[in-house]
Amino acid sequence: MYLENLVIDAVEPQRLGRFWEAAIGGERLTDEPDAFETRLTIEGGPVLDLCFQRVPEPPFEPPRLHLDLSGGARQTQEVERLLGLGARHLDIGQRDVPWVVLADPEGNPCCVMDDRPAYADTGPLAALPLDSADPDRDAQFWSWMTGWTGTAGAGPGSLRHPSLLGPLLELCPEPSPKGTTKNRLHLDIRLKGADDADDVAARIVERGGRELHPKWGVLPWRVYVDPSGNEFCVLPPRS
C-alpha cells in the first residue's frame, strides 16, 4: 500500500485546483467540470496527487487535515506570492506564532511555515497535519497504511516517506473529537498488486479503524475511518 492522493472538496474545483497547482508547482493531470487533479513529484521521493472534487457547499467546520507550505528563509516572499495567487490572511486565534496562517480561495486554512530543520528537503509542501485523538497510536496506524516511518517533526506523531524527502504527515492532538461531518480533505491509499482488499479491511479494523458504507452507489474503492474518525479511501491496485 502507499499514499497516492490528497482529496479536497471544492465548490469550484478548477479555481481551487489551479490555485494549489500554482502554489506547489504541480503537473496538471485532469481538468474537467467536476474534477481537477495536479501532481506533486518529489525527485527521489514520493509522488502525491492533489484531487479536487465538486461539492455543493463551502466549508463550515474547522478542517481536521490541512496543508502546510514551505516558507523557510523566504517566508515573507512566499506569503506575498500566495496572496497574489488568491489567498488571504486568516485569523484562527493563532496569536504570536512563527508561521503565517492563510486561507485558500475557498477558505481552507493553510500555513506558510518558518525555517526549521524538520522541513528540510520537503519541497513546496512542508507537512500534512491531521487531527488525532492519540497521535502515538495513529502514527502507528498511518505508518502501516502508507509505509512512511517516524521522523523528527512538530511532535512525536510525525511520519515521512522512507526516502526522507517530501512532506511530513503530522498527527496532531485534536482540539475536539471528530463530529459526524465528513472531512473536507482526506487521504487515499492505493493497494499494490499483491495486496488483498479483504485482508487489508480486516487489518484496518484490528488496528482500530472502521469501514464505512456510504450510500454513494457502486464504487471501485472502499471507505474507512482511522481510529480517530478521519475518513480515508482505499483504492484497488492499478491494472
DRENMIVO-184924 format. One record per residue: x, y, z of N, C-alpha, C, O, CB in turn. Coordinates in steps of 0.05 Angstrom, whole numbers. Last residue first. Glycine has a CB too. Layout:
N
[pt [X,Y,Z],[X,Y,Z],[X,Y,Z],[X,Y,Z],[X,Y,Z]]
...
//
This chain:
239
[pt [-88,-33,-254],[-87,-56,-272],[-62,-53,-290],[-58,-70,-307],[-113,-57,-289]]
[pt [-73,-16,-187],[-75,-8,-215],[-72,-32,-233],[-56,-50,-228],[-52,13,-221]]
[pt [-115,-40,-133],[-90,-39,-148],[-93,-29,-176],[-114,-34,-188],[-76,-67,-148]]
[pt [-166,6,-107],[-157,-21,-117],[-130,-18,-130],[-122,4,-138],[-177,-34,-136]]
[pt [-160,49,-50],[-165,45,-78],[-154,18,-87],[-135,8,-75],[-151,68,-95]]
[pt [-190,70,7],[-170,50,-3],[-178,43,-31],[-199,32,-36],[-170,25,16]]
[pt [-197,133,38],[-206,114,19],[-183,95,12],[-160,103,12],[-217,127,-7]]
[pt [-217,161,102],[-197,157,81],[-208,135,62],[-225,120,70],[-169,149,92]]
[pt [-237,203,156],[-243,187,133],[-218,184,115],[-202,202,113],[-266,199,117]]
[pt [-223,199,224],[-217,213,199],[-222,194,175],[-211,172,175],[-188,223,199]]
[pt [-229,173,274],[-253,180,259],[-248,195,233],[-267,204,220],[-270,196,276]]
[pt [-184,154,298],[-195,180,308],[-219,190,292],[-229,212,297],[-173,201,308]]
[pt [-171,108,270],[-180,106,298],[-191,131,310],[-205,130,330],[-157,96,315]]
[pt [-201,125,205],[-179,116,222],[-188,115,251],[-211,121,257],[-155,135,219]]
[pt [-253,98,164],[-243,119,182],[-220,107,198],[-220,84,204],[-266,129,201]]
[pt [-263,84,93],[-258,77,121],[-254,102,138],[-253,124,127],[-232,59,123]]
[pt [-287,56,33],[-284,80,50],[-282,71,79],[-296,53,88],[-309,99,46]]
[pt [-260,31,-28],[-274,26,-3],[-267,49,16],[-245,60,16],[-266,-1,10]]
[pt [-274,37,-100],[-257,38,-76],[-274,34,-51],[-299,33,-52],[-242,65,-75]]
[pt [-311,37,-139],[-288,19,-143],[-269,20,-119],[-250,4,-119],[-273,26,-168]]
[pt [-380,36,-118],[-355,50,-121],[-332,30,-125],[-334,7,-115],[-349,67,-95]]
[pt [-448,45,-128],[-426,26,-130],[-400,41,-136],[-398,56,-155],[-431,5,-153]]
[pt [-475,96,-84],[-475,78,-107],[-451,59,-106],[-437,57,-87],[-476,94,-133]]
[pt [-469,119,-36],[-459,134,-59],[-460,118,-84],[-448,125,-104],[-431,144,-54]]
[pt [-479,113,22],[-498,108,1],[-492,125,-24],[-507,143,-31],[-527,113,10]]
[pt [-422,85,55],[-439,108,47],[-456,101,23],[-449,84,7],[-421,132,40]]
[pt [-400,50,98],[-415,41,75],[-434,63,66],[-458,61,69],[-431,15,81]]
[pt [-334,44,128],[-360,58,124],[-374,47,99],[-360,36,81],[-356,89,122]]
[pt [-295,7,173],[-304,11,145],[-331,25,146],[-348,19,162],[-306,-16,130]]
[pt [-247,31,219],[-274,21,214],[-281,26,185],[-275,48,174],[-294,34,234]]
[pt [-189,20,262],[-204,34,241],[-232,21,238],[-239,2,252],[-189,34,215]]
[pt [-159,-11,297],[-176,10,308],[-192,26,288],[-206,44,296],[-159,28,323]]
[pt [-132,-54,276],[-116,-31,285],[-133,-8,295],[-122,14,300],[-98,-23,263]]
[pt [-173,-87,259],[-156,-96,281],[-140,-73,293],[-134,-73,317],[-137,-118,271]]
[pt [-190,-57,214],[-207,-59,238],[-191,-68,262],[-195,-58,284],[-230,-79,232]]
[pt [-146,-66,181],[-153,-38,188],[-170,-39,214],[-166,-23,232],[-168,-24,165]]
[pt [-150,-120,174],[-127,-110,189],[-131,-80,197],[-122,-72,218],[-101,-112,173]]
[pt [-195,-124,142],[-194,-137,168],[-172,-125,185],[-176,-122,209],[-191,-167,165]]
[pt [-177,-97,96],[-200,-87,111],[-200,-99,139],[-206,-84,158],[-226,-95,96]]
[pt [-135,-130,79],[-129,-103,88],[-152,-92,104],[-147,-79,125],[-124,-85,63]]
[pt [-166,-174,64],[-146,-177,85],[-139,-149,96],[-137,-146,121],[-121,-191,75]]
[pt [-195,-152,22],[-209,-161,46],[-190,-165,69],[-198,-159,92],[-224,-188,40]]
[pt [-154,-139,-15],[-171,-118,-4],[-186,-127,21],[-188,-111,40],[-192,-110,-25]]
[pt [-88,-158,-15],[-115,-168,-16],[-134,-149,-1],[-129,-143,22],[-117,-197,-3]]
[pt [-32,-139,-53],[-49,-134,-30],[-77,-145,-35],[-89,-142,-56],[-50,-103,-25]]
[pt [-2,-145,-98],[-3,-168,-80],[-21,-163,-57],[-26,-182,-41],[25,-174,-71]]
[pt [-7,-94,-124],[-18,-118,-136],[-21,-142,-117],[-40,-157,-120],[-1,-126,-159]]
[pt [-26,-45,-73],[-8,-56,-93],[-19,-83,-103],[-38,-94,-91],[21,-60,-82]]
[pt [-75,5,-62],[-65,-22,-58],[-45,-28,-80],[-48,-19,-102],[-88,-42,-57]]
[pt [-70,72,-41],[-72,54,-64],[-60,26,-56],[-38,25,-47],[-57,66,-88]]
[pt [-108,117,-2],[-87,96,-2],[-91,78,-26],[-114,70,-31],[-87,80,25]]
[pt [-122,185,5],[-128,160,-10],[-103,142,-9],[-81,151,-14],[-136,165,-39]]
[pt [-146,231,54],[-124,217,41],[-134,192,27],[-153,179,37],[-102,209,61]]
[pt [-184,292,53],[-178,265,62],[-156,253,45],[-149,264,24],[-203,248,62]]
[pt [-220,350,72],[-196,339,60],[-192,311,70],[-195,306,94],[-171,357,66]]
[pt [-267,353,99],[-266,366,73],[-241,357,57],[-241,358,33],[-267,396,75]]
[pt [-297,299,133],[-274,316,129],[-274,328,101],[-280,314,82],[-248,302,135]]
[pt [-367,298,147],[-344,287,132],[-322,308,130],[-327,332,125],[-353,278,104]]
[pt [-394,305,211],[-390,316,185],[-365,305,172],[-344,303,185],[-388,347,187]]
[pt [-395,286,263],[-407,269,242],[-403,280,214],[-408,266,195],[-437,266,247]]
[pt [-332,301,294],[-361,301,292],[-371,283,270],[-356,265,261],[-371,329,288]]
[pt [-275,284,333],[-287,285,306],[-318,283,308],[-328,266,322],[-277,261,289]]
[pt [-262,325,391],[-267,300,377],[-280,303,350],[-294,323,345],[-284,281,395]]
[pt [-216,381,388],[-242,370,396],[-246,344,381],[-235,340,359],[-266,390,391]]
[pt [-164,388,375],[-176,407,393],[-203,398,403],[-212,407,425],[-179,434,380]]
[pt [-119,332,373],[-143,345,364],[-154,365,384],[-154,359,408],[-164,324,357]]
[pt [-50,332,364],[-72,329,383],[-96,345,374],[-94,369,368],[-62,339,411]]
[pt [-31,308,299],[-31,329,318],[-54,326,338],[-76,317,330],[-34,357,304]]
[pt [13,276,258],[-11,271,275],[-11,290,298],[7,289,315],[-11,241,284]]
[pt [37,294,197],[39,300,225],[12,295,239],[-8,307,232],[47,329,229]]
[pt [75,275,146],[48,271,156],[49,273,186],[61,256,199],[37,243,146]]
[pt [118,319,110],[113,303,134],[83,299,137],[67,316,130],[125,316,160]]
[pt [137,318,40],[124,329,64],[122,309,86],[124,284,82],[96,338,57]]
[pt [204,299,16],[176,305,14],[163,313,40],[177,314,61],[162,281,3]]
[pt [248,248,40],[242,271,23],[212,275,23],[197,257,29],[254,267,-5]]
[pt [260,200,62],[265,224,78],[263,249,62],[275,269,69],[291,222,92]]
[pt [245,154,37],[267,169,24],[277,193,42],[298,204,37],[259,179,-3]]
[pt [199,138,64],[225,126,70],[249,139,58],[271,137,68],[224,97,61]]
[pt [161,196,83],[167,176,63],[195,164,69],[212,179,79],[167,189,35]]
[pt [146,205,153],[157,214,128],[162,191,109],[167,169,118],[183,231,132]]
[pt [109,229,210],[118,208,192],[128,220,166],[121,243,159],[95,188,186]]
[pt [101,244,278],[108,254,252],[120,231,235],[137,216,244],[129,277,254]]
[pt [84,246,334],[70,232,314],[76,242,286],[57,247,271],[40,233,319]]
[pt [111,282,367],[120,254,366],[107,238,344],[118,218,335],[114,240,392]]
[pt [118,343,328],[110,327,351],[118,298,348],[131,291,328],[80,329,355]]
[pt [142,365,284],[130,383,303],[122,369,329],[118,382,349],[106,397,291]]
[pt [195,318,278],[177,338,266],[166,356,288],[180,361,308],[154,324,252]]
[pt [234,263,260],[232,287,276],[214,307,262],[217,313,239],[260,299,281]]
[pt [195,204,242],[216,224,237],[213,247,256],[192,251,268],[216,233,208]]
[pt [172,139,224],[175,161,243],[199,178,238],[220,169,229],[176,150,271]]
[pt [153,127,155],[166,120,180],[168,144,198],[167,167,189],[194,107,175]]
[pt [104,99,109],[121,121,119],[131,115,147],[118,99,161],[105,148,118]]
[pt [69,61,94],[97,54,93],[116,76,101],[140,73,99],[103,45,65]]
[pt [14,72,101],[29,86,80],[57,75,75],[68,79,53],[31,115,87]]
[pt [-7,40,142],[-22,45,117],[-5,55,95],[-9,48,72],[-44,65,123]]
[pt [33,41,182],[26,16,169],[11,20,142],[16,6,123],[9,-2,188]]
[pt [30,95,193],[55,84,184],[50,58,170],[62,52,149],[75,81,207]]
[pt [-21,99,213],[-15,111,187],[12,102,176],[16,101,151],[-16,141,188]]
[pt [-15,71,262],[-36,63,243],[-28,74,215],[-28,58,196],[-63,74,251]]
[pt [25,100,288],[29,72,281],[10,63,260],[17,48,242],[27,54,307]]
[pt [-2,148,293],[23,147,277],[29,119,270],[38,114,247],[46,160,293]]
[pt [-43,135,328],[-50,140,300],[-25,141,282],[-27,134,258],[-65,165,297]]
[pt [-14,130,376],[-29,107,365],[-34,111,335],[-30,93,319],[-56,104,380]]
[pt [7,182,381],[25,159,380],[11,135,368],[22,121,351],[35,152,409]]
[pt [-41,215,381],[-21,217,360],[-2,193,358],[5,184,336],[-4,241,363]]
[pt [-103,209,391],[-80,195,403],[-58,195,382],[-56,175,367],[-87,166,414]]
[pt [-138,238,361],[-144,234,390],[-121,222,405],[-119,225,429],[-169,217,393]]
[pt [-115,284,312],[-115,257,323],[-122,257,353],[-114,275,368],[-87,244,319]]
[pt [-112,318,250],[-121,317,278],[-123,289,287],[-132,271,273],[-147,332,281]]
[pt [-55,326,211],[-80,312,214],[-87,310,243],[-71,301,259],[-79,284,201]]
[pt [-15,363,167],[-23,359,195],[-52,348,196],[-70,358,184],[-21,385,211]]
[pt [30,354,123],[1,348,123],[-7,343,152],[-7,320,160],[-6,324,104]]
[pt [83,398,103],[70,379,121],[40,376,115],[28,395,104],[75,386,150]]
[pt [106,428,60],[122,420,84],[109,397,99],[123,379,108],[125,444,102]]
[pt [112,431,-6],[93,423,14],[108,413,38],[120,391,37],[73,402,2]]
[pt [157,440,-38],[139,462,-33],[118,456,-11],[108,475,1],[125,470,-58]]
[pt [208,400,-4],[196,411,-28],[175,432,-20],[176,442,3],[183,389,-45]]
[pt [233,380,40],[205,373,37],[195,380,9],[175,369,0],[188,386,58]]
[pt [285,392,56],[281,373,34],[252,364,31],[246,343,20],[298,349,37]]
[pt [269,408,123],[290,407,102],[282,385,81],[273,364,88],[317,400,114]]
[pt [235,411,165],[224,414,139],[245,416,117],[239,425,95],[207,439,138]]
[pt [265,407,211],[246,385,205],[236,387,177],[227,366,165],[223,385,225]]
[pt [294,455,217],[307,432,205],[287,410,197],[293,395,178],[327,421,225]]
[pt [257,513,194],[264,494,215],[275,469,203],[267,462,180],[239,488,233]]
[pt [229,574,181],[252,558,175],[258,540,198],[264,549,220],[277,576,168]]
[pt [156,571,180],[181,584,184],[204,564,178],[200,541,171],[183,594,214]]
[pt [103,559,132],[120,552,155],[146,568,156],[156,577,135],[126,523,155]]
[pt [41,578,122],[67,581,109],[87,580,132],[88,597,149],[70,608,93]]
[pt [-19,540,123],[2,555,137],[27,556,120],[34,537,106],[8,541,164]]
[pt [-89,545,111],[-63,533,104],[-42,551,117],[-47,575,123],[-59,532,73]]
[pt [-160,535,112],[-135,545,124],[-111,531,114],[-112,507,108],[-136,543,155]]
[pt [-204,548,60],[-190,527,74],[-164,538,86],[-148,550,72],[-184,503,55]]
[pt [-230,586,28],[-230,590,57],[-217,568,73],[-217,568,97],[-257,592,66]]
[pt [-223,582,-25],[-248,573,-15],[-249,573,16],[-267,561,28],[-254,545,-25]]
[pt [-171,602,-35],[-194,616,-47],[-221,606,-37],[-241,620,-41],[-193,614,-76]]
[pt [-141,592,31],[-141,589,2],[-166,602,-9],[-183,611,7],[-138,559,-7]]
[pt [-116,632,83],[-138,617,73],[-136,615,43],[-129,635,30],[-166,629,82]]
[pt [-58,629,127],[-73,640,104],[-98,622,100],[-101,601,111],[-56,641,79]]
[pt [-14,642,178],[-38,628,171],[-53,643,148],[-58,667,151],[-57,625,196]]
[pt [54,633,185],[34,652,176],[10,636,167],[12,618,151],[45,670,153]]
[pt [95,617,244],[84,612,217],[62,632,211],[52,646,228],[74,583,215]]
[pt [107,631,296],[127,636,275],[118,630,247],[132,636,228],[152,621,281]]
[pt [55,667,331],[68,642,323],[88,648,300],[85,669,287],[46,621,313]]
[pt [14,696,371],[42,701,363],[55,675,357],[66,662,375],[57,717,384]]
[pt [-51,675,349],[-34,694,365],[-6,696,354],[-3,698,329],[-33,684,394]]
[pt [-89,644,326],[-62,633,328],[-44,650,345],[-23,641,354],[-51,630,301]]
[pt [-143,651,314],[-135,652,342],[-106,643,347],[-99,635,369],[-153,636,359]]
[pt [-145,651,261],[-159,628,274],[-151,628,304],[-153,607,317],[-151,602,260]]
[pt [-147,695,211],[-143,694,240],[-159,671,251],[-184,672,251],[-151,722,252]]
[pt [-114,698,149],[-135,686,164],[-128,686,194],[-106,678,201],[-141,657,155]]
[pt [-102,730,86],[-95,725,113],[-119,715,129],[-142,722,123],[-84,751,126]]
[pt [-114,694,25],[-118,717,42],[-108,710,70],[-107,686,77],[-148,726,42]]
[pt [-97,676,-44],[-100,671,-16],[-106,697,-1],[-104,719,-12],[-75,657,-4]]
[pt [-86,689,-97],[-114,689,-89],[-119,681,-60],[-142,679,-51],[-129,670,-106]]
[pt [-35,699,-113],[-50,677,-127],[-79,675,-119],[-95,661,-132],[-36,651,-122]]
[pt [-18,737,-78],[-22,745,-106],[-37,724,-122],[-49,730,-142],[5,749,-119]]
[pt [-12,706,-34],[-33,727,-34],[-39,736,-62],[-62,741,-69],[-24,751,-17]]
[pt [32,677,-50],[7,663,-47],[-17,683,-46],[-38,677,-57],[7,646,-22]]
[pt [72,717,-50],[65,702,-75],[38,689,-73],[22,690,-92],[87,681,-81]]
[pt [72,731,4],[64,751,-16],[57,737,-43],[38,745,-56],[86,772,-21]]
[pt [92,684,26],[66,694,33],[55,714,12],[32,712,4],[67,707,61]]
[pt [143,683,2],[124,662,-4],[95,671,3],[76,665,-12],[131,636,10]]
[pt [167,728,26],[162,728,-3],[142,707,-11],[126,711,-29],[189,724,-17]]
[pt [168,709,80],[153,733,73],[147,734,43],[125,741,35],[169,758,81]]
[pt [200,662,75],[172,660,84],[157,685,76],[134,682,65],[171,657,115]]
[pt [251,647,61],[236,664,42],[206,664,50],[189,666,32],[239,654,13]]
[pt [270,612,97],[282,638,97],[267,658,79],[271,682,81],[311,636,88]]
[pt [208,578,101],[236,579,107],[246,608,107],[232,626,117],[252,563,87]]
[pt [162,555,75],[168,583,74],[198,587,78],[212,598,61],[153,599,95]]
[pt [119,505,51],[147,512,59],[150,542,55],[142,554,35],[167,497,41]]
[pt [53,497,78],[72,503,56],[99,511,66],[101,523,88],[60,525,38]]
[pt [9,450,101],[29,469,109],[49,472,86],[59,453,76],[44,460,135]]
[pt [-60,436,97],[-34,436,83],[-16,458,96],[-25,480,100],[-37,441,53]]
[pt [-101,394,140],[-95,418,124],[-67,416,113],[-52,397,118],[-99,444,141]]
[pt [-153,362,172],[-129,358,156],[-125,384,140],[-144,394,128],[-132,333,137]]
[pt [-197,381,196],[-180,363,213],[-154,356,198],[-136,344,209],[-196,338,220]]
[pt [-222,449,192],[-212,423,180],[-196,407,199],[-182,418,217],[-196,429,155]]
[pt [-280,475,223],[-251,475,221],[-241,448,210],[-251,427,218],[-238,480,249]]
[pt [-337,478,179],[-325,469,203],[-295,470,200],[-284,468,178],[-334,440,210]]
[pt [-353,494,129],[-366,508,151],[-356,497,178],[-364,507,199],[-396,505,150]]
[pt [-338,502,59],[-331,491,86],[-345,507,108],[-347,532,106],[-301,491,90]]
[pt [-395,505,14],[-369,513,23],[-363,501,51],[-381,491,64],[-366,544,24]]
[pt [-430,453,-24],[-429,473,-2],[-400,480,5],[-383,463,3],[-444,463,22]]
[pt [-429,414,-64],[-447,437,-67],[-443,459,-46],[-452,482,-51],[-475,428,-65]]
[pt [-366,394,-94],[-387,391,-73],[-404,416,-74],[-395,437,-83],[-374,386,-45]]
[pt [-319,364,-138],[-341,384,-134],[-360,375,-111],[-368,352,-111],[-356,389,-159]]
[pt [-252,353,-119],[-277,343,-128],[-300,362,-120],[-299,374,-99],[-282,315,-117]]
[pt [-185,350,-134],[-206,369,-125],[-232,359,-137],[-235,357,-161],[-199,398,-134]]
[pt [-126,321,-113],[-151,316,-129],[-173,334,-117],[-180,332,-93],[-159,286,-128]]
[pt [-59,316,-119],[-80,332,-106],[-105,332,-124],[-104,341,-146],[-70,362,-101]]
[pt [-15,262,-113],[-35,276,-130],[-55,291,-112],[-66,280,-94],[-49,256,-148]]
[pt [52,254,-101],[26,258,-88],[8,274,-107],[15,295,-116],[29,273,-61]]
[pt [107,214,-94],[91,227,-114],[63,230,-102],[51,209,-94],[90,212,-142]]
[pt [168,217,-55],[140,210,-60],[129,225,-84],[138,247,-91],[124,214,-36]]
[pt [234,217,-84],[216,213,-61],[188,208,-70],[184,195,-91],[217,238,-44]]
[pt [263,230,-128],[275,211,-109],[258,205,-86],[266,189,-68],[301,222,-100]]
[pt [230,291,-131],[250,274,-144],[264,256,-123],[275,266,-104],[271,291,-159]]
[pt [165,294,-119],[190,300,-106],[211,280,-117],[209,256,-112],[187,297,-74]]
[pt [110,319,-152],[131,298,-154],[156,308,-140],[167,329,-147],[137,291,-183]]
[pt [43,329,-150],[68,339,-138],[88,316,-138],[83,295,-126],[63,349,-109]]
[pt [-6,340,-198],[13,322,-186],[37,336,-175],[50,352,-189],[21,300,-206]]
[pt [-77,353,-199],[-49,362,-204],[-30,344,-188],[-37,335,-166],[-46,392,-198]]
[pt [-143,353,-223],[-121,339,-210],[-94,350,-218],[-90,356,-242],[-122,308,-216]]
[pt [-211,365,-217],[-185,376,-225],[-164,362,-209],[-167,358,-185],[-184,408,-220]]
[pt [-280,359,-234],[-255,347,-222],[-231,361,-234],[-230,367,-258],[-254,317,-227]]
[pt [-324,375,-262],[-328,368,-234],[-303,357,-220],[-304,348,-197],[-349,348,-232]]
[pt [-303,390,-313],[-322,407,-299],[-325,401,-269],[-327,419,-253],[-349,405,-312]]
[pt [-232,376,-312],[-259,370,-321],[-278,388,-305],[-270,399,-285],[-265,340,-318]]
[pt [-170,362,-319],[-185,387,-317],[-212,383,-329],[-216,387,-353],[-169,411,-331]]
[pt [-115,326,-295],[-143,326,-303],[-155,353,-299],[-150,366,-279],[-159,305,-286]]
[pt [-60,339,-287],[-68,312,-296],[-96,312,-308],[-100,300,-328],[-67,293,-273]]
[pt [-7,385,-283],[-36,381,-287],[-41,353,-299],[-28,344,-318],[-48,402,-305]]
[pt [39,388,-233],[36,380,-261],[7,372,-265],[-3,354,-252],[55,356,-268]]
[pt [52,444,-187],[43,417,-195],[42,413,-225],[42,432,-241],[17,412,-183]]
[pt [72,484,-153],[86,478,-178],[78,450,-188],[96,436,-198],[115,479,-174]]
[pt [42,498,-109],[62,476,-105],[78,470,-130],[96,454,-130],[48,451,-96]]
[pt [11,541,-128],[24,542,-102],[46,522,-99],[67,528,-88],[3,539,-80]]
[pt [-11,523,-176],[9,544,-177],[25,545,-151],[49,551,-151],[-4,571,-183]]
[pt [-45,484,-154],[-25,476,-174],[-3,497,-176],[21,490,-177],[-39,472,-202]]
[pt [-78,515,-122],[-59,497,-110],[-38,487,-129],[-15,482,-121],[-74,474,-97]]
[pt [-105,545,-163],[-91,558,-142],[-70,540,-130],[-46,548,-128],[-110,568,-120]]
[pt [-128,504,-192],[-108,520,-205],[-92,536,-184],[-68,540,-188],[-121,539,-225]]
[pt [-165,484,-154],[-143,467,-164],[-121,483,-177],[-98,477,-173],[-154,448,-184]]
[pt [-201,526,-148],[-184,518,-126],[-161,502,-135],[-139,505,-124],[-201,503,-105]]
[pt [-221,529,-201],[-209,552,-189],[-191,544,-166],[-169,554,-163],[-232,571,-178]]
[pt [-239,476,-209],[-219,487,-227],[-205,511,-213],[-181,513,-214],[-231,496,-253]]
[pt [-279,467,-168],[-254,452,-169],[-232,464,-186],[-208,463,-179],[-260,424,-180]]
[pt [-315,501,-129],[-305,507,-156],[-278,492,-159],[-257,504,-154],[-302,538,-161]]
[pt [-323,475,-82],[-347,485,-96],[-339,491,-125],[-355,486,-143],[-358,511,-82]]
[pt [-288,416,-63],[-287,444,-73],[-314,451,-86],[-325,435,-101],[-264,447,-93]]
[pt [-248,372,-24],[-275,380,-34],[-274,410,-42],[-261,426,-29],[-296,376,-12]]
[pt [-190,339,-40],[-201,364,-29],[-228,370,-41],[-230,372,-65],[-181,387,-34]]
[pt [-145,288,-27],[-170,295,-39],[-183,319,-25],[-185,318,0],[-190,271,-40]]
[pt [-84,265,-42],[-97,283,-23],[-122,294,-37],[-120,308,-58],[-77,306,-14]]
[pt [-63,199,-60],[-78,224,-65],[-84,239,-39],[-88,228,-18],[-104,218,-79]]
[pt [-28,156,-43],[-29,166,-71],[-41,193,-73],[-30,210,-88],[-45,146,-87]]
[pt [11,118,-1],[-5,142,-2],[-4,153,-31],[17,159,-41],[5,163,18]]
[pt [7,46,-11],[22,71,-10],[2,95,-12],[-20,92,-22],[42,73,-33]]
[pt [17,-24,0],[0,0,0],[18,25,0],[41,24,9],[-19,0,25]]
//
